[in-house]
Amino acid sequence: MDISIVVPVFNEEAFVKQSLTSLLNQTYPAKQLVVVDDGSTDNSVVIIRKLADAYPNLKLITSDKASTHAPGEKVVRAFMRGFDVLSADWDVVCKFDADIVFPDNYLEKLNYAFNSNDKLGMFGGLLTIPNKDAWEVESISRNNHLRGPIKAYSKACYTDVGGLRVALGWDTLDELLALQRGYQVKIDKELLVKHLRPTGAKYNYKGAVTKGRLFYELGYGFFLGVLASIKWSFNQRGSLLAALGGFLGAWFTCKPKLVTKQEARFITRYRWSQIFSRFIS
């Protein structure tokens, strides 16, 4: 199975060598590793070029201008620049971040997972963060959601969901669309990767508004959207009023959604089923 990897990079000089080296020394090697520099102003490009000189399967794509800074959108635009230069003969494509250190058997496990399950559409492990002298699972990774920094897609699944959407919440939307189309999403909870820069939990007022609006754009019904805004505010310590304002503002003005009516119906039913199953268990 041919595995292709795209790694967006922006000012990652502290992490990128360790991250890429972990991918370049896998027990099951990737066929293509495309690193997309998104206008870094530090020494990231210098570090990547040295690695590219030593590893022929590593290709660097550079840009003098960074993508427009917008949560979610920036990294997807950088990923797409790398995806566009991949050769056509890949079976699995991975979108990995540049602040991740992978165990040396990560791609071997990934290859086995996809080879042994024709219905598997997306696969990944769990992110861990340092805590004193140990590594523990990142709290945001404990909700059975495959995290954006370590996502892998089968070619069929990636094609059917229409690739990555240039929007905040792309890594939630693609998972829901994969499930709606009958694919399985698997998280190997024994496959632990090190997240050198833990996910930030601070959201300003504007970010909270955007997050609330996302729940509407994903097709959440009124009560589910309000509940999701409350839950998000509690878990991420963001402004509840801002999140509710974002959702309700989009709801009452009938803003365009990221999903079709059919997809929205599935997403709403799926989310409610998750809520009810937690109460039952």
N, C-alpha and C positions, 0 to 999 in steps of 0.2 A: 504494500500500500504506500503510495506516494504522499508524503506529508509536506505541505508548504506552510511557512510561518511568516506573518507580517508583524513587525514591531514598530509602532510609532514612538518617536523620541523627541522630547523637548527639554533641554537643560537637565540631562540625567548623568552628568559626568561622575557623580558620586556612586552610581549604581550600575551603569550600563555595561562596563567590562565584566563584572561579576555575573550579571544577568545573561549576557550573550554567551559568555564562556560556558555557562551551565547548559545552554542549548546546543552549543557546538561540540560538546563532549558527551552526547547521549549514547546509550547502548544501542538505540535504534535511531540512526541519523535522519534528519529532515533532508528532503531533496533540495528545497529552496528556503533560504532565510533572507528575507528582504527587510532591511531596516530603513525606515523613513524618518529622516531628520526634518523636523517641522520648524526650521528657522532658529535653531539653538544659538545662544550667544555665549555659551561656555565652551569647554573643551570636548564636548560629546563627539563631534565629528572627527576630531583628531584621534580619539580613542577607537572609534568604530573603524576608521580607515586602516589603522594598524592591524586590527583583527581581520579585516577583509583581505589584506595582503597575505595573511597566513592561511585563510580558509576560503577555498574557491566557491563554496556554496553560499557564501555570505555576499549580499549585494547591498550597497548603500545608495539611497536616493536622497538627494539634498535639495534644499530650497532656501533662497535668500530671504524669503518672506514667510512668516509663520501663518498658519490658518487663523481665521478670525476666532478670537477667544469667546467661546460660548460653551457652557457646560454640556458635555456629551457630543456636541457637534464637532468640536475641534479634533478630537481623537478619531472620529469616524472619517472625517475628510482626509486626515493623514493616512489612515488605514487604506482608504480607497485608492490613494496615489500608489501605494505599494501593491495592492491587489491588481491594479491595472497592468503591472509589469510582470506578473506571474505567467509562467508558461501554462498552456491549457491542460496539460496532463497531470493534474493533481487530483487526489481522492479525498483528502481532508485539508481544510484550510484553518489555520489557527490565528487568532488575534491575541497577541500577548503584549503585556506592558513591559517597560524597560527597567522596572524596579522589582523584578521577581527573580528569585533563584530557584531553579527547578532541580528536583532529585534526578540523578543520572538515568533512571529508568522511566522517566515521565512519558516520553514519546513511545517507549516500548509498551507501556500500559495502555496508552492511548490507541496505539495500533491494534493491540489485542481486543480492546473494547469494541472498536468499529468493525473489525474483521469477524467477530463472533456474534454480532447482532445487526441484522439488516435493517431493523427499524430504528436504530440509534441515530439520532439527528445531531445531538450536541453532547459534549462530554468535557469534564474537567475535574480537578481535584478541589482541595480546600486551601484557602489562604491562612497562613499563620503569621503571628507577629511576636516580637521578642517581649518577654516578661521576666525581668531579672535574669536568671541563668537558663531559662527554658523558652520554648516556642509554644504558643497556645493559639488555638483557632480564633481568628478574628471574629468578634461578636456579630458583625454584620453578615458573616458567612454562615451563620448557624440557622438560617431560615429556609434551607432547601432551595435556594436560588443560585444558579450557576453564575458566578461573578464575571463581570466584563473583562478583567485583566488576564483571565486564563481560559478563554473560550475556544473550543474547537468545533468545527461543523463538517458534516459529510457534504459532499458536493450536491447531492440531491436535495438535502435540507436547505442548504445555503441558497440554492436556486429557487426552491419553492417559496421561501419566505421573502424573496426579493432582496437578499443581501442585508447589509446593515443600513438602518434608516438614519439620516442626518438629523438627529433630534435627541434631546435629553430623554433618557429612559430607553435608549436603543437596546440595551442589554436586558431589559425586561420584556420589551415588545417582541424581540426576535424569539425569545423562549416561549412566550404565549402563542405566537403564530406557529411555531414548530409543533406545539402540542395540539393546536387546533387542526393542523394538517395531518395528524396521526403519527408524528415522530415521537420518539422517546428522548428525554433529557436525563442524563445520568451524572451524578456527582459521586466520585469514588472518595469516600470519607477516610480512606487509609492512605490516599495519595496526597501528601502534604507538601505545599510549596511555601517558601519564605517570602513574605512581603516586606521588603526593606523599608518602604515608606508607607505606613498604615493609612488606610482610607480616612480622609478628613471627615470630621463630624460637624463642622461649623458651617452654618448656612446663614447668609445675611437675609435681610427682608426680601430683596428682589429674588434671591434664590428660592426662598420659601414659596413665593408667589408662583414662580415657574414650576416648582414641584407640584403644587396644588393643581395648576393648569394641566399638568401631565396626566393626572388621574382622569380628567375629563377627556383628554386627547386619546387615552387608551380605551375609551368606551365605557368607563365605569358609570353605572346608573347613579341616580341622585344620592340615595342612602349609602351605597357602597363608596361613593366618592367622598362623602362627608366623613364616613368611618375611616377610610384610608388616610385622609388628611389628619385626623386626630391621632391615629396610630403613628403616622410618620413623625408628627410633631413631638410625640412622647419619646419615640425611639432615638430620633436624631437631634432632639432639643432645639428644633427650629420653631419659628413663630407660628402658632396655631392660627392666629387671625390672618396672617399673610397667606398661609396654605389654603385656608377656607376661602379667603378672598380670591385667590387664583382660580380655585375650582368653581366657585359660584359665579365669578365674573365670566368665565368661559361658558358655563352652563346657561346663564341667562342671555348671553349674547350669541349663543349658538355658533361658537367658533368651529372652524374645520377640525376634523379628527384625523388621527393617524391610521385609523382602521375603518373597514367597511362595516355596515350594519350587521352582517353575518358574523364577522370577526368579533364585533363588540358584544353580541349576544353570547358567544362562546366564552369570552373573557369574563363577562359578568357572572355567568353560571359557574365557571371554574373558580373564580375568587370566592364566591359564596360557599361553594362546596368545601374549599379549604378552611373557611371560617367555621362552618358547622362541624367539620371533622375534628377540629381542635377542641371544640366544646364537648363532643362525644367522647374523645379520648381522655 
